[in-house]
């Protein structure tokens, strides 16, 4: 089944992106569900702007619920864990947590605190262990071929080049919010009475792990506050 779909996608990727340009985010989610059925899922980090996509998913009237995967590195700030619990309860979400096979303590015993070396290669190792592999294992477990996320083109240089639908590590990645601005996010959250992440009120415009996230400053904002400014992407949304 997967091989047949992969061949079809390679042939029709441009056509699909043209279709997606003319529809709204919620319609894109419905498109993914109708196109891929049980092979379609959503990923979330429960970060600053995660509530928008999760709210949209919760309001879809579908016969079956779309799977939602939360990639939990084991190093998230306490505020993120509390925020996740709040959103899960408020939106009546069913979320499957994806984690590394290595506990934080075991990883640190084997490799050290990889985020402290200021080496991009060590950050890559960290992200491979705690984010990319857990995600890929979860997608493989349920034979997921297309997964949607809340990435937006204004967030990083890599994301400026993204299309609504791209191939990432032999699977499709759907980006319903790709063209949305910060204002779009703000007004959607306000209109739908979505709670803000607690760290937003402490100056964070983006948040991941506690050791690699900082509030916005005079010189650094957005994704430049992540990973000590060494890199902007964790690898989940790239083919490298």
BALOBA-1460 file (C-alpha; in Angstrom, 3 decimals):
// residues 240
<rec num="1" residu="x" x="0.000" y="0.000" z="0.000"/>
<rec num="2" residu="x" x="2.759" y="2.446" z="1.004"/>
<rec num="3" residu="x" x="4.770" y="1.845" z="-2.175"/>
<rec num="4" residu="x" x="1.682" y="2.518" z="-4.306"/>
<rec num="5" residu="x" x="0.951" y="5.769" z="-2.456"/>
<rec num="6" residu="x" x="4.594" y="6.886" z="-2.637"/>
<rec num="7" residu="x" x="4.605" y="6.477" z="-6.408"/>
<rec num="8" residu="x" x="1.340" y="8.384" z="-6.685"/>
<rec num="9" residu="x" x="2.602" y="11.220" z="-4.491"/>
<rec num="10" residu="x" x="5.814" y="11.701" z="-6.440"/>
<rec num="11" residu="x" x="3.696" y="12.015" z="-9.574"/>
<rec num="12" residu="x" x="1.075" y="14.323" z="-8.095"/>
<rec num="13" residu="x" x="2.924" y="16.387" z="-5.463"/>
<rec num="14" residu="x" x="2.748" y="19.605" z="-7.475"/>
<rec num="15" residu="x" x="-0.951" y="19.095" z="-8.172"/>
<rec num="16" residu="x" x="-1.683" y="18.490" z="-4.503"/>
<rec num="17" residu="x" x="0.128" y="21.680" z="-3.487"/>
<rec num="18" residu="x" x="-1.924" y="23.647" z="-5.991"/>
<rec num="19" residu="x" x="-5.087" y="22.207" z="-4.462"/>
<rec num="20" residu="x" x="-3.941" y="23.079" z="-0.950"/>
<rec num="21" residu="x" x="-3.140" y="26.701" z="-1.802"/>
<rec num="22" residu="x" x="-6.838" y="27.482" z="-2.156"/>
<rec num="23" residu="x" x="-8.170" y="25.911" z="1.040"/>
<rec num="24" residu="x" x="-8.132" y="26.852" z="4.718"/>
<rec num="25" residu="x" x="-6.148" y="25.040" z="7.445"/>
<rec num="26" residu="x" x="-9.116" y="23.052" z="8.794"/>
<rec num="27" residu="x" x="-9.923" y="21.981" z="5.240"/>
<rec num="28" residu="x" x="-6.318" y="20.852" z="4.804"/>
<rec num="29" residu="x" x="-6.678" y="18.633" z="7.849"/>
<rec num="30" residu="x" x="-9.860" y="17.161" z="6.407"/>
<rec num="31" residu="x" x="-8.035" y="16.676" z="3.090"/>
<rec num="32" residu="x" x="-5.286" y="14.716" z="4.867"/>
<rec num="33" residu="x" x="-7.822" y="12.588" z="6.713"/>
<rec num="34" residu="x" x="-9.847" y="11.822" z="3.590"/>
<rec num="35" residu="x" x="-6.760" y="11.143" z="1.490"/>
<rec num="36" residu="x" x="-4.845" y="8.934" z="3.918"/>
<rec num="37" residu="x" x="-7.427" y="7.717" z="6.454"/>
<rec num="38" residu="x" x="-5.629" y="5.772" z="9.227"/>
<rec num="39" residu="x" x="-2.260" y="6.691" z="7.719"/>
<rec num="40" residu="x" x="-2.720" y="10.360" z="8.656"/>
<rec num="41" residu="x" x="-1.658" y="11.891" z="12.001"/>
<rec num="42" residu="x" x="-0.892" y="15.177" z="13.763"/>
<rec num="43" residu="x" x="2.257" y="16.021" z="15.726"/>
<rec num="44" residu="x" x="2.500" y="18.573" z="18.521"/>
<rec num="45" residu="x" x="5.107" y="19.964" z="20.894"/>
<rec num="46" residu="x" x="2.617" y="21.779" z="23.158"/>
<rec num="47" residu="x" x="4.687" y="24.880" z="22.502"/>
<rec num="48" residu="x" x="3.711" y="28.534" z="22.418"/>
<rec num="49" residu="x" x="1.396" y="28.284" z="19.387"/>
<rec num="50" residu="x" x="0.438" y="24.598" z="19.476"/>
<rec num="51" residu="x" x="-3.110" y="25.220" z="20.674"/>
<rec num="52" residu="x" x="-4.239" y="26.518" z="17.262"/>
<rec num="53" residu="x" x="-3.747" y="23.320" z="15.269"/>
<rec num="54" residu="x" x="-4.954" y="21.183" z="18.173"/>
<rec num="55" residu="x" x="-8.124" y="23.259" z="18.460"/>
<rec num="56" residu="x" x="-8.783" y="22.859" z="14.738"/>
<rec num="57" residu="x" x="-8.348" y="19.088" z="14.986"/>
<rec num="58" residu="x" x="-10.674" y="18.899" z="17.976"/>
<rec num="59" residu="x" x="-13.424" y="20.663" z="16.021"/>
<rec num="60" residu="x" x="-13.364" y="18.407" z="12.980"/>
<rec num="61" residu="x" x="-16.482" y="16.281" z="12.651"/>
<rec num="62" residu="x" x="-15.037" y="12.998" z="11.437"/>
<rec num="63" residu="x" x="-16.036" y="9.371" z="11.814"/>
<rec num="64" residu="x" x="-12.672" y="8.505" z="13.349"/>
<rec num="65" residu="x" x="-10.345" y="10.632" z="15.443"/>
<rec num="66" residu="x" x="-7.058" y="11.663" z="13.895"/>
<rec num="67" residu="x" x="-4.063" y="10.347" z="15.839"/>
<rec num="68" residu="x" x="-2.140" y="13.025" z="17.739"/>
<rec num="69" residu="x" x="1.502" y="12.404" z="18.658"/>
<rec num="70" residu="x" x="3.334" y="14.419" z="21.297"/>
<rec num="71" residu="x" x="7.113" y="14.192" z="21.081"/>
<rec num="72" residu="x" x="8.226" y="14.465" z="24.709"/>
<rec num="73" residu="x" x="12.002" y="14.706" z="25.035"/>
<rec num="74" residu="x" x="11.904" y="14.344" z="28.804"/>
<rec num="75" residu="x" x="13.490" y="17.781" z="29.076"/>
<rec num="76" residu="x" x="10.478" y="20.034" z="28.612"/>
<rec num="77" residu="x" x="9.886" y="22.885" z="31.093"/>
<rec num="78" residu="x" x="7.373" y="22.191" z="33.881"/>
<rec num="79" residu="x" x="5.165" y="24.895" z="32.345"/>
<rec num="80" residu="x" x="4.887" y="22.876" z="29.121"/>
<rec num="81" residu="x" x="3.770" y="19.731" z="30.940"/>
<rec num="82" residu="x" x="1.108" y="21.707" z="32.825"/>
<rec num="83" residu="x" x="0.026" y="23.457" z="29.626"/>
<rec num="84" residu="x" x="-0.246" y="20.138" z="27.781"/>
<rec num="85" residu="x" x="-2.473" y="18.721" z="30.513"/>
<rec num="86" residu="x" x="-4.679" y="21.800" z="30.370"/>
<rec num="87" residu="x" x="-5.118" y="21.668" z="26.585"/>
<rec num="88" residu="x" x="-5.718" y="17.921" z="26.598"/>
<rec num="89" residu="x" x="-8.502" y="18.366" z="29.129"/>
<rec num="90" residu="x" x="-10.008" y="21.520" z="27.626"/>
<rec num="91" residu="x" x="-10.098" y="20.170" z="24.063"/>
<rec num="92" residu="x" x="-10.857" y="16.543" z="24.994"/>
<rec num="93" residu="x" x="-7.808" y="15.305" z="23.115"/>
<rec num="94" residu="x" x="-6.487" y="11.769" z="22.858"/>
<rec num="95" residu="x" x="-2.704" y="12.081" z="22.674"/>
<rec num="96" residu="x" x="-0.027" y="9.418" z="22.357"/>
<rec num="97" residu="x" x="3.305" y="10.386" z="23.886"/>
<rec num="98" residu="x" x="6.426" y="9.503" z="21.904"/>
<rec num="99" residu="x" x="9.682" y="9.269" z="23.844"/>
<rec num="100" residu="x" x="13.239" y="8.097" z="23.335"/>
<rec num="101" residu="x" x="14.131" y="4.514" z="24.209"/>
<rec num="102" residu="x" x="16.934" y="6.059" z="26.296"/>
<rec num="103" residu="x" x="15.925" y="7.759" z="29.526"/>
<rec num="104" residu="x" x="17.469" y="11.210" z="30.094"/>
<rec num="105" residu="x" x="19.739" y="9.777" z="32.815"/>
<rec num="106" residu="x" x="20.944" y="6.914" z="30.633"/>
<rec num="107" residu="x" x="21.584" y="9.197" z="27.681"/>
<rec num="108" residu="x" x="23.611" y="11.588" z="29.830"/>
<rec num="109" residu="x" x="25.625" y="8.670" z="31.246"/>
<rec num="110" residu="x" x="26.475" y="7.464" z="27.729"/>
<rec num="111" residu="x" x="26.940" y="10.734" z="25.856"/>
<rec num="112" residu="x" x="27.028" y="13.517" z="28.434"/>
<rec num="113" residu="x" x="24.905" y="16.657" z="28.343"/>
<rec num="114" residu="x" x="24.981" y="17.073" z="24.596"/>
<rec num="115" residu="x" x="23.436" y="20.547" z="24.698"/>
<rec num="116" residu="x" x="26.318" y="21.972" z="26.751"/>
<rec num="117" residu="x" x="29.192" y="21.469" z="24.293"/>
<rec num="118" residu="x" x="28.211" y="24.255" z="21.859"/>
<rec num="119" residu="x" x="28.806" y="21.785" z="19.027"/>
<rec num="120" residu="x" x="26.197" y="21.484" z="16.301"/>
<rec num="121" residu="x" x="27.096" y="17.814" z="15.859"/>
<rec num="122" residu="x" x="26.230" y="17.119" z="19.508"/>
<rec num="123" residu="x" x="22.917" y="18.935" z="19.169"/>
<rec num="124" residu="x" x="22.219" y="16.843" z="16.072"/>
<rec num="125" residu="x" x="22.924" y="13.701" z="18.118"/>
<rec num="126" residu="x" x="20.627" y="14.915" z="20.880"/>
<rec num="127" residu="x" x="17.795" y="15.673" z="18.464"/>
<rec num="128" residu="x" x="18.226" y="12.344" z="16.702"/>
<rec num="129" residu="x" x="17.930" y="10.459" z="19.997"/>
<rec num="130" residu="x" x="15.189" y="12.460" z="21.670"/>
<rec num="131" residu="x" x="13.052" y="13.763" z="18.797"/>
<rec num="132" residu="x" x="13.603" y="12.256" z="15.357"/>
<rec num="133" residu="x" x="13.858" y="8.569" z="16.300"/>
<rec num="134" residu="x" x="10.869" y="8.655" z="18.663"/>
<rec num="135" residu="x" x="8.793" y="10.343" z="15.959"/>
<rec num="136" residu="x" x="9.849" y="7.907" z="13.255"/>
<rec num="137" residu="x" x="9.179" y="4.941" z="15.561"/>
<rec num="138" residu="x" x="5.701" y="6.237" z="16.290"/>
<rec num="139" residu="x" x="4.909" y="6.863" z="12.630"/>
<rec num="140" residu="x" x="6.194" y="3.414" z="11.685"/>
<rec num="141" residu="x" x="4.208" y="1.723" z="14.464"/>
<rec num="142" residu="x" x="0.920" y="2.944" z="12.979"/>
<rec num="143" residu="x" x="2.018" y="2.898" z="9.340"/>
<rec num="144" residu="x" x="1.543" y="6.675" z="9.093"/>
<rec num="145" residu="x" x="2.351" y="8.074" z="5.679"/>
<rec num="146" residu="x" x="1.289" y="11.725" z="6.099"/>
<rec num="147" residu="x" x="1.723" y="13.787" z="9.274"/>
<rec num="148" residu="x" x="0.661" y="17.375" z="9.849"/>
<rec num="149" residu="x" x="2.367" y="19.956" z="12.032"/>
<rec num="150" residu="x" x="1.951" y="23.626" z="12.912"/>
<rec num="151" residu="x" x="5.149" y="24.969" z="11.321"/>
<rec num="152" residu="x" x="4.980" y="28.384" z="9.658"/>
<rec num="153" residu="x" x="7.112" y="29.897" z="6.906"/>
<rec num="154" residu="x" x="8.099" y="32.953" z="8.975"/>
<rec num="155" residu="x" x="9.775" y="30.875" z="11.694"/>
<rec num="156" residu="x" x="13.088" y="29.837" z="10.093"/>
<rec num="157" residu="x" x="15.040" y="30.130" z="6.857"/>
<rec num="158" residu="x" x="14.349" y="26.462" z="6.163"/>
<rec num="159" residu="x" x="10.611" y="26.937" z="6.609"/>
<rec num="160" residu="x" x="10.509" y="29.831" z="4.146"/>
<rec num="161" residu="x" x="11.275" y="27.259" z="1.438"/>
<rec num="162" residu="x" x="8.558" y="24.830" z="2.502"/>
<rec num="163" residu="x" x="5.432" y="23.983" z="0.570"/>
<rec num="164" residu="x" x="2.123" y="22.989" z="2.102"/>
<rec num="165" residu="x" x="3.022" y="19.406" z="1.289"/>
<rec num="166" residu="x" x="6.565" y="18.038" z="1.112"/>
<rec num="167" residu="x" x="8.331" y="14.716" z="1.443"/>
<rec num="168" residu="x" x="10.272" y="14.331" z="4.703"/>
<rec num="169" residu="x" x="12.143" y="11.081" z="5.347"/>
<rec num="170" residu="x" x="10.032" y="9.094" z="2.885"/>
<rec num="171" residu="x" x="6.752" y="10.382" z="4.336"/>
<rec num="172" residu="x" x="4.539" y="13.350" z="3.555"/>
<rec num="173" residu="x" x="4.566" y="16.394" z="5.795"/>
<rec num="174" residu="x" x="1.464" y="18.616" z="5.696"/>
<rec num="175" residu="x" x="1.658" y="22.229" z="6.984"/>
<rec num="176" residu="x" x="-1.846" y="23.734" z="7.349"/>
<rec num="177" residu="x" x="-0.589" y="26.903" z="9.087"/>
<rec num="178" residu="x" x="2.399" y="27.501" z="6.803"/>
<rec num="179" residu="x" x="1.221" y="30.902" z="5.520"/>
<rec num="180" residu="x" x="-0.160" y="32.176" z="8.824"/>
<rec num="181" residu="x" x="1.346" y="35.223" z="10.541"/>
<rec num="182" residu="x" x="1.752" y="35.914" z="14.251"/>
<rec num="183" residu="x" x="-1.360" y="38.065" z="14.017"/>
<rec num="184" residu="x" x="-3.338" y="35.187" z="12.516"/>
<rec num="185" residu="x" x="-2.271" y="33.006" z="15.444"/>
<rec num="186" residu="x" x="-3.085" y="35.684" z="18.008"/>
<rec num="187" residu="x" x="-6.561" y="36.424" z="16.652"/>
<rec num="188" residu="x" x="-7.445" y="32.740" z="16.306"/>
<rec num="189" residu="x" x="-6.446" y="32.088" z="19.915"/>
<rec num="190" residu="x" x="-8.392" y="35.128" z="21.079"/>
<rec num="191" residu="x" x="-11.539" y="34.307" z="19.083"/>
<rec num="192" residu="x" x="-11.513" y="30.697" z="20.241"/>
<rec num="193" residu="x" x="-10.591" y="31.532" z="23.833"/>
<rec num="194" residu="x" x="-7.489" y="29.360" z="23.820"/>
<rec num="195" residu="x" x="-5.164" y="29.642" z="26.824"/>
<rec num="196" residu="x" x="-1.654" y="30.937" z="26.246"/>
<rec num="197" residu="x" x="1.424" y="28.947" z="27.197"/>
<rec num="198" residu="x" x="2.604" y="30.162" z="30.640"/>
<rec num="199" residu="x" x="6.072" y="30.994" z="29.267"/>
<rec num="200" residu="x" x="4.562" y="33.365" z="26.719"/>
<rec num="201" residu="x" x="3.960" y="35.788" z="29.574"/>
<rec num="202" residu="x" x="7.645" y="35.520" z="30.495"/>
<rec num="203" residu="x" x="8.787" y="36.726" z="27.075"/>
<rec num="204" residu="x" x="9.091" y="33.463" z="25.154"/>
<rec num="205" residu="x" x="7.901" y="33.488" z="21.543"/>
<rec num="206" residu="x" x="8.988" y="29.860" z="21.063"/>
<rec num="207" residu="x" x="9.836" y="27.136" z="23.551"/>
<rec num="208" residu="x" x="11.228" y="23.626" z="23.376"/>
<rec num="209" residu="x" x="13.479" y="21.988" z="25.984"/>
<rec num="210" residu="x" x="14.254" y="23.885" z="29.178"/>
<rec num="211" residu="x" x="17.997" y="23.845" z="28.517"/>
<rec num="212" residu="x" x="17.764" y="25.125" z="24.938"/>
<rec num="213" residu="x" x="15.067" y="27.802" z="25.077"/>
<rec num="214" residu="x" x="15.296" y="31.458" z="26.080"/>
<rec num="215" residu="x" x="12.937" y="34.427" z="26.166"/>
<rec num="216" residu="x" x="13.185" y="36.993" z="23.402"/>
<rec num="217" residu="x" x="15.835" y="39.646" z="23.942"/>
<rec num="218" residu="x" x="16.994" y="42.827" z="22.288"/>
<rec num="219" residu="x" x="19.280" y="40.995" z="19.845"/>
<rec num="220" residu="x" x="17.661" y="37.564" z="19.649"/>
<rec num="221" residu="x" x="14.046" y="36.739" z="18.880"/>
<rec num="222" residu="x" x="11.992" y="33.807" z="17.674"/>
<rec num="223" residu="x" x="13.875" y="30.687" z="16.659"/>
<rec num="224" residu="x" x="17.202" y="32.435" z="17.211"/>
<rec num="225" residu="x" x="16.563" y="32.012" z="20.944"/>
<rec num="226" residu="x" x="16.667" y="28.228" z="20.565"/>
<rec num="227" residu="x" x="19.699" y="25.929" z="20.853"/>
<rec num="228" residu="x" x="21.991" y="28.738" z="21.971"/>
<rec num="229" residu="x" x="21.708" y="30.329" z="18.541"/>
<rec num="230" residu="x" x="23.763" y="27.475" z="17.046"/>
<rec num="231" residu="x" x="20.895" y="26.268" z="14.862"/>
<rec num="232" residu="x" x="17.204" y="26.941" z="14.247"/>
<rec num="233" residu="x" x="15.872" y="23.461" z="13.452"/>
<rec num="234" residu="x" x="15.792" y="20.301" z="15.562"/>
<rec num="235" residu="x" x="15.748" y="18.061" z="12.486"/>
<rec num="236" residu="x" x="12.151" y="16.887" z="12.608"/>
<rec num="237" residu="x" x="11.204" y="19.115" z="9.700"/>
<rec num="238" residu="x" x="14.291" y="18.535" z="7.566"/>
<rec num="239" residu="x" x="15.640" y="15.673" z="5.485"/>
<rec num="240" residu="x" x="19.159" y="15.926" z="6.921"/>
